[in-house]
Structures are given as C-alpha cells and as structure tokens.
Amino acid sequence: MNTLLRHINPHRSRLIVAIALGSFALASSIALLAASGWLISMASTRPPILVLEVAIVSVRFFGLSRGVFRYFGRVIEHDAALKIQSELRISVFKKLNTLKPTAFAHFKRGTLMQQIVNDVEVVQDLWLRLAIPAITSIIAGVAGIGIISILLPSLAAVVAIIFLATAFITPLITALSQGSAHQRAHEAELFESIMKGCESVNESLIFNYQEVLLEQIDVQQDSISVIENRSAKWAGLGSALHSKALGFTLIISILMSAAAFARGDLAGVNVAVLILLPLAIFDGIGTLPLAFSKSIKVLDAIRSLEPILSLADITEEKKIQLHEQELTLEIRNASPILETMNLPEFNGTASPGHPLIVMGKSGFGKSSLLNAILGFVEYRGEISISGHSARQLDTSIYSTLLQDDYLFNTSIRENLKIGKPSASDRELEQILEVVELSELLHSLPDGLGTIVGPFGYNFSGGEKQRLKLARVLLRNTPIFLLDEPFEFLEAHQADRIAKKVMKVLATKTVVIVSHLPLPFTA
C-alpha cells in the first residue's frame, strides 16, 4: 500500500477536487428535489409569482449545476485515475526490468501477466468505484439530512440511522461474500493456458491436442463464471436491501410528516420536501453494493503488486558505467551457479582483437557463463572488466546475442533498427551483406519492409539467426557476447560469415560461445 500511495500523492489535489465536485453534484440533486417539492406545493396555493421566483431560479440553477458538477467531476477523477494507472504500470515494468532473469523462475507466467495487465487496471477501482463514490455519497447524504433536521429533527434522526446503516451494511455484505482468492487462482490459470495455447498453436494442430487446450480454457472460464455469478447475486442482494431501506424510509417520512402536519409542527408546503428528500439522499449510496462487490478484488490486486515493487526496490543497485571503448574481460575460476546442476570453472581473457572462444558439448555451461557475465545468474570465482567486477557494471557496455533472442512480428527494418534506431536503409543493407542475407533481401518484393511474422515464422532457422546477429552488429558497444551466432548454418557458410563478423568487430572485445570449431580458433 505504501508504494501505491507514492503514486497517488502527486495527484492527491485532483482527487480532492473530484470528491468536492462529486459531492456538489449529489448535493445539487438533493437541493433540486427539495426546491422542486417546495415549488410544486407552494404553487398549488396560487401565491403571487414573486413568492415563487426564488424557487424557480433555484430549480433551474440546481438542475444545471448538477450536470456541470457531475461532468467535470468525472473528467477530473478519470484523468487522475488514468495518470496514476499509467505511472503505476510504467513503474511495474521498470521494477521488473531491474530483476535478474533468474528471479522470474519463481513466477508463473500467467500470474505475472495477470499482475501486469489485470491488477494494475483493477487498482484504479479503488478511487473510481470505491473511495470517491463512498465519500461523496456520505457528504451529500449528511447535507440532505441536515436540511431535514431544520424542518423536522425527529425525522432527520430516523433517516440518519437508516441511511448510515444502509451505507455501511449493504456494501459490507457484498464485500465479505466475494471469492476473490479463488477467482484470482482461476484467472492466473486461464492466462497460463491461453499463453501456452498461443505459443504452441502449430504443435497442437500437428499432434492433435488443440481440443485438450480449449477444454482447459473452457473449464477455467466456467469456474470464473460461477464465482462471478455468485458475486453478482450478493451484489443484487445488496441493491435489493438498499431499495427496501429506501422504501421503508419513504413510508416513515410520509407517516412522520403527516403526523407533524396534523400537530401543526410542519407547514403543508414542506411535507412534499420531506417525502422527496430521501429519494435523493439514498441515490448516492445506491451504487455502493455493486462497487464494493469488487473491493476484495481491488485489495488483492494491491497486495499482489506490492511484493513485486518492494522486491525490485531491494534489488536495485547503482551500477558503474564505463565509457572506455577498449576493455579487457578476464574470467578466473568462474563457475555459474544453477539450482539444477554443478558447472565447471572457466578461465580466459578477451580483449580488442583477441576474442575469447568458449567451446564445449551441450550442457557444459557455456550459455550460463554469458548469463553470469551479464549478471543474469550468480557465479563463483571472478569475472572482471578492466579491473572492475562484472557485478558492479552497468549492462549498457554489452551487446548480446542469446539463445532466446526475440524477433518481433513487424518488418525486417524495424527488427534491425532495435540495434540502432538511427540506422539508414543503406546501413541495414550493408550489415545484411555481412551475414549473407543480401540475396534473400533482394528476392523479397517488399525488401526491408517484409514482415518477419510471429516468432520469425516466415524465415528459416538459419535466416532468423542471421537476422538476430545483424541486429547485434549494428550496436556500438565495447563488448560483444555472442551465443551460437552461426547456429543452423552449413560449415562453409558459417566459416565465411564468422570471418566477416570478426572484421566488423576487430576493435571490440568479443566472447563467442560455440559447440563447433570456428575458422579462427586454431
């Protein structure tokens, strides 16, 4: 909650203004009914028009002001809510970006997606559907009861008791009846199933298990629907209790107003005022049962986001930024630490013009070594860059080609320009020549504008790998870490491209991971 409050504080004044305008809108509704009731009753006695003039103007004023206050109140509260939501979502992404990839091993992807997408959106209901409506309805209700107390104090006391009881009991009933924890679990599973289904659509068609995936999604969706239907029933019960309370209050108002009129304690023109006022007083709290049916879900969303933000705050460290262009990377008895296996120690040095080639069989820990250099996994031993521990350095000095690098479903041009946003088409064509994709590029009708497709499906494995390599080569950093850059290529083609790549990176510090010999490893 503390983290959330930090995002709310800059917009606190806007929320206060929204509460004030919302209160004025409801108060205008109450005053409109009161003035209308008095005007109708007084007009029935056929007084001089001057007697009605103030009431007529009041009805016009309150009728117009109610709409104006409500409009600007909604604009301001939604503006504040959307800004808070935007800042919160950006903050969540920034905090997650500070975590090491190994930290995500403890998150289910469905749960993480739920937190990033759903929870950040649900949090805005805290003020849009809960706090602001509750506060404004209580303020306006108290104002309306104040008017009743001037005309008939005994009725005001009864209306106040019923109003406060309804304002607190009906939302409480709907709030406590929610099964939010079970719904969250099913929603996380639903997210997970949908993501798996999207990622494995081709495999599911080939192996004919798409029906199983769809059945899992249907079961989880049905479970969520059952919980939502139960919640809707309790919200309906709360709304029904609100209607019963309003009806009971109207009956009490009629009886007590009539009795006061009979005793001579109440003017006849004020009877209609006292009967109509409860309609407006209870109108504000009519939305609370439905709103508070989501209260547990909102609180669960806040609790879900807080650990992510707090964890990211703890792991955030100030990193050293090196500006030198010639750096030496030294590895001394370094062994990546993995929970599932013990890896051997690595030793070696890379400097400009002297690349470090890490070779070994699959599972030897080569890729884990690159992840250790980047700080993605912990390691024993020493990894230093020009005298600084790799743990202390900002990752901006690295350009990396890793096994799970991603090709976006956009054009070749846009995928390559991730490496260098300012690159011209000529630069892109030149770097594609280095990785021997020029012939392919010229054969494509749209050239650099050709869409890569989801996960690069429009290209072969070797072509995708070379596109990723070209993207990395566009970057200008002192250190390049390349994991199997020539994978999926024939030996003679891999040799040719490897020599071209090393010419491009002649002044850089390069570490290459490969399970096959390279032409410059002899």
C-alpha positions as CSV (number, residue, x, y, z in Angstrom):
1,M,0.0,0.0,0.0
2,N,2.9,2.4,0.7
3,T,4.1,2.0,-2.9
4,L,0.7,2.7,-4.2
5,L,0.3,5.8,-2.0
6,R,3.6,7.2,-3.5
7,H,1.9,7.1,-6.9
8,I,-1.3,8.7,-5.6
9,N,0.3,11.6,-3.7
10,P,1.2,13.7,-6.8
11,H,-2.4,13.5,-7.9
12,R,-4.0,14.0,-4.4
13,S,-5.2,17.5,-5.2
14,R,-7.1,16.3,-8.3
15,L,-8.7,13.5,-6.4
16,I,-9.8,16.0,-3.7
17,V,-11.3,18.3,-6.4
18,A,-13.1,15.3,-7.9
19,I,-14.5,14.4,-4.5
20,A,-15.7,18.0,-4.0
21,L,-17.3,18.2,-7.4
22,G,-19.0,14.8,-6.9
23,S,-20.3,16.0,-3.6
24,F,-21.6,19.2,-5.1
25,A,-23.3,17.2,-7.9
26,L,-25.1,14.9,-5.4
27,A,-25.9,17.9,-3.1
28,S,-27.4,19.7,-6.2
29,S,-29.6,16.7,-6.8
30,I,-30.8,16.8,-3.2
31,A,-31.4,20.6,-3.4
32,L,-33.2,20.2,-6.7
33,L,-35.7,17.7,-5.3
34,A,-36.2,19.9,-2.2
35,A,-36.7,23.1,-4.2
36,S,-39.0,21.2,-6.7
37,G,-41.1,19.8,-3.9
38,W,-41.5,23.2,-2.2
39,L,-42.2,24.9,-5.5
40,I,-45.0,22.4,-6.5
41,S,-46.6,22.6,-3.1
42,M,-46.4,26.3,-2.9
43,A,-47.7,26.8,-6.5
44,S,-50.8,24.8,-5.6
45,T,-51.8,27.6,-3.2
46,R,-51.7,30.1,-6.1
47,P,-49.5,32.8,-4.4
48,P,-48.1,35.9,-6.2
49,I,-45.5,35.0,-8.8
50,L,-42.8,36.9,-6.8
51,V,-43.2,34.3,-4.0
52,L,-42.2,31.5,-6.4
53,E,-39.4,33.4,-8.2
54,V,-36.6,32.3,-6.0
55,A,-37.7,28.7,-6.0
56,I,-38.0,28.8,-9.8
57,V,-34.5,30.2,-10.2
58,S,-33.2,27.6,-7.7
59,V,-34.7,24.7,-9.6
60,R,-33.0,26.0,-12.8
61,F,-29.7,26.5,-11.0
62,F,-29.6,23.2,-9.3
63,G,-30.8,21.4,-12.4
64,L,-27.9,22.8,-14.5
65,S,-25.2,22.7,-11.8
66,R,-25.9,19.0,-11.1
67,G,-24.9,18.1,-14.7
68,V,-22.0,20.6,-14.7
69,F,-20.5,19.4,-11.4
70,R,-21.0,15.7,-12.4
71,Y,-19.4,16.2,-15.8
72,F,-16.3,18.0,-14.6
73,G,-16.0,15.7,-11.5
74,R,-16.0,12.6,-13.8
75,V,-13.4,14.2,-16.1
76,I,-11.0,15.1,-13.3
77,E,-11.3,11.8,-11.4
78,H,-10.8,9.8,-14.6
79,D,-7.9,12.0,-15.6
80,A,-6.2,11.4,-12.3
81,A,-7.1,7.7,-12.2
82,L,-5.7,7.1,-15.7
83,K,-2.5,9.0,-14.9
84,I,-2.0,7.0,-11.7
85,Q,-2.6,3.8,-13.6
86,S,-0.2,4.8,-16.4
87,E,2.5,5.7,-13.9
88,L,1.9,2.5,-11.9
89,R,2.2,0.3,-14.9
90,I,5.4,2.0,-16.0
91,S,6.8,1.6,-12.5
92,V,5.9,-2.1,-12.5
93,F,7.8,-2.6,-15.8
94,K,10.7,-0.6,-14.6
95,K,10.9,-2.5,-11.4
96,L,10.7,-5.9,-13.2
97,N,13.4,-4.7,-15.5
98,T,15.8,-4.4,-12.6
99,L,15.3,-8.1,-11.6
100,K,17.6,-10.8,-12.8
101,P,16.0,-13.3,-15.1
102,T,16.5,-16.0,-12.5
103,A,14.1,-14.1,-10.3
104,F,11.3,-14.9,-12.7
105,A,11.7,-18.6,-12.2
106,H,9.5,-18.2,-9.1
107,F,6.7,-16.6,-11.1
108,K,4.2,-18.4,-13.2
109,R,3.8,-16.6,-16.5
110,G,0.0,-16.5,-16.1
111,T,0.3,-14.9,-12.6
112,L,2.8,-12.4,-13.9
113,M,0.7,-11.4,-16.8
114,Q,-2.3,-11.1,-14.5
115,Q,-0.3,-8.7,-12.3
116,I,1.0,-6.6,-15.1
117,V,-2.3,-6.3,-17.0
118,N,-5.3,-7.0,-14.8
119,D,-4.1,-5.9,-11.4
120,V,-2.8,-2.6,-12.5
121,E,-6.1,-1.9,-14.2
122,V,-8.2,-3.1,-11.2
123,V,-6.4,-0.9,-8.8
124,Q,-8.0,2.2,-10.3
125,D,-11.3,1.0,-9.0
126,L,-10.0,1.9,-5.5
127,W,-10.9,5.5,-6.1
128,L,-13.2,5.4,-9.2
129,R,-15.7,2.9,-7.8
130,L,-14.9,2.7,-4.0
131,A,-13.4,5.8,-2.4
132,I,-14.8,8.7,-4.4
133,P,-18.4,7.4,-4.6
134,A,-18.5,6.4,-0.9
135,I,-17.1,9.7,0.3
136,T,-19.3,11.9,-2.0
137,S,-22.5,10.0,-1.1
138,I,-21.8,10.3,2.6
139,I,-21.1,14.0,2.3
140,A,-24.2,14.7,0.2
141,G,-26.3,12.4,2.4
142,V,-25.2,14.3,5.5
143,A,-26.1,17.6,3.8
144,G,-29.6,16.3,2.9
145,I,-30.2,15.0,6.4
146,G,-29.1,18.5,7.6
147,I,-32.0,20.0,5.5
148,I,-34.4,17.5,7.1
149,S,-33.2,18.4,10.6
150,I,-34.1,22.0,10.0
151,L,-37.7,21.1,9.1
152,L,-38.3,18.1,11.3
153,P,-35.5,17.0,13.6
154,S,-37.1,13.7,14.7
155,L,-37.4,12.5,11.1
156,A,-33.8,13.6,10.5
157,A,-32.6,11.3,13.3
158,V,-34.6,8.3,11.8
159,V,-33.4,9.0,8.3
160,A,-29.8,9.3,9.5
161,I,-29.9,5.9,11.3
162,I,-31.3,4.1,8.2
163,F,-29.0,6.0,5.9
164,L,-25.8,5.2,7.8
165,A,-26.9,1.6,8.3
166,T,-27.6,1.1,4.6
167,A,-24.4,2.9,3.6
168,F,-22.3,0.5,5.7
169,I,-24.2,-2.8,5.9
170,T,-25.1,-3.3,2.2
171,P,-21.6,-2.8,0.9
172,L,-20.2,-4.9,3.7
173,I,-22.5,-7.8,2.8
174,T,-21.4,-7.8,-0.8
175,A,-17.7,-7.2,0.0
176,L,-17.5,-10.1,2.5
177,S,-19.3,-12.5,0.2
178,Q,-16.6,-12.4,-2.5
179,G,-14.5,-15.4,-3.5
180,S,-11.7,-13.2,-4.9
181,A,-8.8,-15.5,-3.9
182,H,-10.4,-18.5,-5.8
183,Q,-11.1,-16.2,-8.8
184,R,-7.5,-15.0,-8.9
185,A,-6.2,-18.5,-9.0
186,H,-8.5,-19.5,-11.8
187,E,-7.7,-16.3,-13.7
188,A,-4.0,-17.0,-13.4
189,E,-4.5,-20.5,-14.7
190,L,-6.6,-19.1,-17.6
191,F,-3.8,-16.7,-18.5
192,E,-1.3,-19.5,-18.4
193,S,-3.5,-21.8,-20.6
194,I,-4.1,-19.0,-23.2
195,M,-0.4,-18.2,-23.4
196,K,0.5,-21.8,-23.8
197,G,-2.2,-22.3,-26.5
198,C,-1.0,-19.3,-28.5
199,E,2.7,-20.3,-28.3
200,S,2.0,-23.9,-29.2
201,V,-0.7,-23.5,-31.8
202,N,1.3,-25.2,-34.6
203,E,2.3,-28.1,-32.3
204,S,-1.2,-28.5,-31.0
205,L,-2.5,-28.8,-34.6
206,I,0.2,-31.3,-35.6
207,F,-0.2,-33.5,-32.6
208,N,-4.0,-33.0,-32.4
209,Y,-4.3,-31.8,-28.9
210,Q,-5.9,-28.4,-29.5
211,E,-9.2,-29.8,-28.1
212,V,-7.4,-30.5,-24.8
213,L,-6.1,-26.9,-24.6
214,L,-9.6,-25.5,-25.5
215,E,-11.2,-27.7,-22.9
216,Q,-8.8,-26.5,-20.2
217,I,-9.6,-22.9,-21.1
218,D,-13.4,-23.6,-21.0
219,V,-13.1,-25.3,-17.6
220,Q,-11.2,-22.4,-16.1
221,Q,-13.6,-19.8,-17.7
222,D,-16.6,-21.8,-16.3
223,S,-15.0,-21.7,-12.9
224,I,-14.6,-17.9,-13.1
225,S,-18.2,-17.5,-14.3
226,V,-19.5,-19.5,-11.3
227,I,-17.6,-17.2,-8.9
228,E,-18.7,-14.0,-10.8
229,N,-22.4,-15.2,-10.8
230,R,-22.2,-15.8,-7.1
231,S,-20.7,-12.4,-6.6
232,A,-23.4,-10.8,-8.8
233,K,-26.1,-12.5,-6.7
234,W,-24.7,-11.0,-3.5
235,A,-24.4,-7.6,-5.2
236,G,-28.0,-7.9,-6.2
237,L,-29.0,-8.7,-2.7
238,G,-27.2,-5.6,-1.5
239,S,-29.0,-3.5,-4.1
240,A,-32.3,-5.1,-3.0
241,L,-31.6,-4.2,0.6
242,H,-30.9,-0.7,-0.5
243,S,-34.2,-0.5,-2.3
244,K,-36.0,-1.9,0.7
245,A,-34.3,0.6,3.0
246,L,-35.3,3.5,0.7
247,G,-38.9,2.3,0.6
248,F,-39.0,1.9,4.3
249,T,-37.6,5.4,4.7
250,L,-40.2,6.9,2.4
251,I,-43.0,5.2,4.4
252,I,-41.6,6.6,7.6
253,S,-41.2,10.0,6.1
254,I,-44.8,10.1,4.9
255,L,-46.1,8.9,8.3
256,M,-44.0,11.3,10.4
257,S,-44.5,14.3,8.1
258,A,-48.3,13.7,8.1
259,A,-48.3,13.4,11.9
260,A,-46.2,16.6,12.3
261,F,-48.5,18.5,9.9
262,A,-51.6,17.3,11.9
263,R,-50.0,18.6,15.1
264,G,-49.2,21.9,13.4
265,D,-45.4,21.4,13.7
266,L,-44.8,21.4,10.0
267,A,-46.1,23.6,7.2
268,G,-48.0,21.9,4.5
269,V,-45.7,23.1,1.7
270,N,-42.8,21.3,3.5
271,V,-44.5,17.9,3.5
272,A,-43.5,17.2,-0.1
273,V,-40.0,18.3,0.6
274,L,-39.5,15.8,3.4
275,I,-41.0,13.0,1.3
276,L,-38.9,13.7,-1.7
277,L,-35.6,14.3,0.0
278,P,-34.9,10.6,0.9
279,L,-35.0,9.7,-2.8
280,A,-32.0,12.0,-3.5
281,I,-30.2,11.2,-0.2
282,F,-30.3,7.4,-0.9
283,D,-29.5,7.8,-4.6
284,G,-25.8,8.3,-3.9
285,I,-25.3,5.1,-2.0
286,G,-27.3,3.1,-4.5
287,T,-24.2,2.2,-6.5
288,L,-22.1,1.1,-3.4
289,P,-23.2,-2.5,-3.2
290,L,-22.2,-3.2,-6.8
291,A,-19.0,-1.2,-6.3
292,F,-18.0,-2.9,-3.1
293,S,-18.6,-6.3,-4.6
294,K,-15.2,-5.6,-6.2
295,S,-13.5,-4.4,-3.1
296,I,-11.8,-7.7,-2.2
297,K,-10.6,-8.0,-5.8
298,V,-9.1,-4.5,-5.6
299,L,-7.4,-5.2,-2.2
300,D,-6.0,-8.5,-3.6
301,A,-4.6,-6.6,-6.6
302,I,-2.9,-4.1,-4.4
303,R,-1.4,-6.9,-2.2
304,S,-0.3,-8.7,-5.4
305,L,1.6,-5.7,-6.8
306,E,3.2,-4.7,-3.6
307,P,5.7,-7.6,-3.3
308,I,6.9,-7.1,-6.9
309,L,7.5,-3.4,-6.4
310,S,9.2,-4.0,-3.0
311,L,11.4,-6.8,-4.3
312,A,12.5,-4.6,-7.2
313,D,13.3,-1.8,-4.8
314,I,15.5,-4.1,-2.7
315,T,17.5,-5.5,-5.7
316,E,18.0,-2.1,-7.4
317,E,21.7,-1.1,-7.2
318,K,23.7,1.8,-8.5
319,K,25.9,0.4,-11.3
320,I,29.2,1.7,-12.6
321,Q,29.1,3.0,-16.1
322,L,32.3,2.5,-18.1
323,H,32.9,4.9,-21.1
324,E,36.1,3.4,-22.4
325,Q,35.9,1.8,-25.8
326,E,38.7,-0.7,-25.3
327,L,38.0,-3.0,-22.4
328,T,39.6,-6.3,-21.3
329,L,37.3,-9.1,-19.9
330,E,39.0,-11.6,-17.6
331,I,37.5,-14.8,-16.3
332,R,39.2,-16.5,-13.4
333,N,37.9,-19.8,-12.0
334,A,34.4,-18.6,-12.7
335,S,31.5,-21.1,-12.3
336,P,27.9,-20.1,-12.9
337,I,25.6,-21.2,-10.0
338,L,22.5,-23.1,-11.1
339,E,20.0,-24.8,-8.8
340,T,19.7,-27.9,-11.1
341,M,23.4,-28.7,-11.7
342,N,27.0,-28.1,-10.9
343,L,29.0,-26.4,-13.7
344,P,32.8,-26.4,-14.3
345,E,35.1,-23.5,-13.8
346,F,36.0,-21.3,-16.7
347,N,39.2,-19.3,-17.3
348,G,40.1,-16.9,-20.2
349,T,40.7,-13.4,-21.4
350,A,39.1,-11.4,-24.1
351,S,40.4,-8.0,-25.4
352,P,40.1,-6.0,-28.6
353,G,41.4,-8.1,-31.5
354,H,41.7,-11.2,-29.3
355,P,38.3,-12.9,-29.0
356,L,37.6,-15.5,-26.4
357,I,36.0,-18.6,-27.9
358,V,34.2,-20.8,-25.4
359,M,33.7,-24.3,-26.7
360,G,32.2,-27.5,-25.2
361,K,29.4,-30.0,-25.5
362,S,25.8,-29.2,-24.9
363,G,25.0,-28.7,-21.2
364,F,28.6,-27.7,-20.4
365,G,27.6,-24.3,-19.1
366,K,28.7,-22.1,-22.0
367,S,25.4,-20.1,-22.2
368,S,25.3,-19.8,-18.4
369,L,28.7,-18.2,-18.5
370,L,27.4,-15.4,-20.7
371,N,24.5,-15.0,-18.4
372,A,26.9,-14.8,-15.4
373,I,28.9,-12.0,-17.2
374,L,25.6,-10.1,-17.8
375,G,24.6,-10.6,-14.1
376,F,21.6,-12.7,-15.0
377,V,22.9,-15.6,-12.8
378,E,25.2,-15.7,-9.8
379,Y,28.7,-17.2,-10.1
380,R,31.6,-18.3,-8.0
381,G,35.1,-17.1,-8.8
382,E,36.0,-13.8,-10.6
383,I,34.7,-12.1,-13.7
384,S,36.3,-8.6,-14.2
385,I,36.3,-6.0,-16.9
386,S,39.3,-3.7,-16.9
387,G,39.7,-4.1,-13.1
388,H,36.0,-3.8,-12.2
389,S,33.9,-6.7,-11.0
390,A,31.2,-7.6,-13.6
391,R,28.7,-7.4,-10.7
392,Q,29.3,-3.7,-10.3
393,L,29.0,-2.7,-14.0
394,D,26.0,-1.4,-16.0
395,T,25.0,-3.7,-18.8
396,S,25.0,-0.9,-21.3
397,I,28.6,-1.9,-22.2
398,Y,27.4,-5.2,-23.7
399,S,25.8,-6.2,-27.0
400,T,24.4,-9.7,-26.7
401,L,23.1,-12.4,-28.9
402,L,21.5,-15.0,-26.7
403,Q,19.6,-18.2,-27.4
404,D,16.2,-16.8,-26.7
405,D,16.5,-13.5,-28.5
406,Y,13.2,-12.4,-30.0
407,L,12.1,-11.4,-33.5
408,F,9.1,-9.1,-33.4
409,N,6.1,-9.6,-35.7
410,T,7.0,-6.5,-37.7
411,S,9.2,-5.6,-40.7
412,I,12.9,-6.6,-41.2
413,R,13.7,-2.9,-41.0
414,E,12.1,-2.4,-37.6
415,N,13.6,-5.5,-36.2
416,L,17.1,-4.5,-37.2
417,K,16.6,-0.9,-36.0
418,I,16.2,-2.1,-32.5
419,G,20.0,-2.4,-32.6
420,K,20.5,1.1,-34.0
421,P,17.3,3.2,-34.2
422,S,19.0,5.9,-36.3
423,A,20.3,3.4,-38.9
424,S,19.6,4.2,-42.6
425,D,18.4,1.7,-45.1
426,R,21.9,1.7,-46.6
427,E,23.4,0.7,-43.2
428,L,20.9,-2.0,-42.8
429,E,21.7,-3.4,-46.3
430,Q,25.4,-3.3,-45.6
431,I,25.1,-5.3,-42.3
432,L,22.8,-7.8,-44.1
433,E,25.7,-8.3,-46.6
434,V,28.0,-9.2,-43.7
435,V,25.6,-12.1,-42.6
436,E,25.0,-13.0,-46.3
437,L,21.3,-12.1,-46.4
438,S,21.6,-9.7,-49.3
439,E,20.4,-12.2,-51.9
440,L,17.4,-13.1,-49.7
441,L,16.6,-9.4,-49.2
442,H,16.6,-8.7,-53.0
443,S,14.3,-11.6,-53.6
444,L,11.7,-10.2,-51.3
445,P,9.1,-8.0,-53.0
446,D,8.9,-5.7,-50.0
447,G,12.6,-5.7,-49.2
448,L,13.3,-4.3,-45.8
449,G,9.6,-3.8,-45.3
450,T,8.9,-7.6,-45.4
451,I,7.1,-8.7,-42.3
452,V,9.1,-11.2,-40.2
453,G,5.9,-13.0,-38.9
454,P,5.2,-14.2,-35.3
455,F,8.4,-15.6,-33.8
456,G,10.0,-15.1,-37.3
457,Y,7.9,-17.9,-38.8
458,N,8.3,-16.5,-42.3
459,F,12.0,-17.4,-42.3
460,S,14.2,-20.5,-41.8
461,G,16.2,-21.1,-38.6
462,G,19.4,-20.0,-40.2
463,E,17.9,-16.9,-41.6
464,K,16.4,-15.9,-38.3
465,Q,19.7,-16.4,-36.5
466,R,21.5,-14.2,-39.1
467,L,18.8,-11.5,-38.7
468,K,19.4,-11.5,-34.9
469,L,23.2,-11.4,-35.5
470,A,22.8,-8.5,-37.9
471,R,20.8,-6.6,-35.3
472,V,23.5,-7.1,-32.7
473,L,26.3,-6.0,-35.1
474,L,24.5,-2.6,-35.6
475,R,25.2,-1.7,-32.0
476,N,28.3,0.2,-30.9
477,T,29.4,-1.1,-27.5
478,P,32.9,-2.2,-26.3
479,I,31.9,-5.8,-25.5
480,F,30.0,-8.3,-27.6
481,L,28.7,-11.6,-26.2
482,L,27.6,-14.0,-28.9
483,D,25.9,-17.3,-28.1
484,E,26.0,-19.8,-31.0
485,P,25.9,-16.9,-33.6
486,F,26.4,-19.3,-36.5
487,E,23.8,-21.9,-35.5
488,F,21.7,-23.6,-38.2
489,L,24.3,-22.8,-40.9
490,E,26.4,-25.1,-43.1
491,A,30.0,-25.3,-42.1
492,H,31.5,-23.5,-45.1
493,Q,28.9,-20.7,-44.8
494,A,29.4,-20.4,-41.1
495,D,33.2,-20.0,-41.7
496,R,32.7,-17.2,-44.2
497,I,30.3,-15.3,-42.1
498,A,32.5,-15.8,-39.0
499,K,35.4,-14.2,-40.7
500,K,33.3,-11.2,-41.9
501,V,31.9,-10.7,-38.4
502,M,35.3,-10.7,-36.8
503,K,36.4,-8.0,-39.3
504,V,33.4,-5.8,-38.2
505,L,34.3,-6.5,-34.5
506,A,38.0,-6.1,-34.9
507,T,38.2,-3.3,-32.4
508,K,35.8,-4.8,-29.9
509,T,36.1,-7.3,-27.0
510,V,34.3,-10.4,-28.2
511,V,33.2,-13.6,-26.4
512,I,31.8,-16.3,-28.6
513,V,30.1,-19.5,-27.4
514,S,30.1,-22.3,-29.9
515,H,29.8,-26.1,-29.8
516,L,31.6,-26.3,-33.2
517,P,35.2,-25.1,-34.2
518,L,35.4,-21.7,-35.8
519,P,37.9,-20.7,-38.5
520,F,39.9,-18.5,-36.1
521,T,40.1,-20.9,-33.2
522,A,43.2,-22.8,-34.4
